[in-house]
């Protein structure tokens, strides 16, 4: 990069920095969204709620089905490579 183009590009540095930060936030959000570990933790917590008597069988079955569907989707997505 030449001196003139470097000087002319200085006003764009805050924009480039902001774009980089937004890209990092989006990448981290995607990693978290597609991570199956939190779904497994929710399944374990759901089972504890059932065993503690805080929810009934019908509520457990409904929520378990939702979580298992989500987990199945995440695992099929990871097997497809993206």
Buried (B, 14 or more C-beta within 10 A) or exposed (E): EEEEEEEEEEEEEEEEEEEEEEEEEEEEEEEEEEEBEEBEEBBEEBEEBBEEEEBEEEEBEEBBEEBEEBBEEBEEEEEEEE
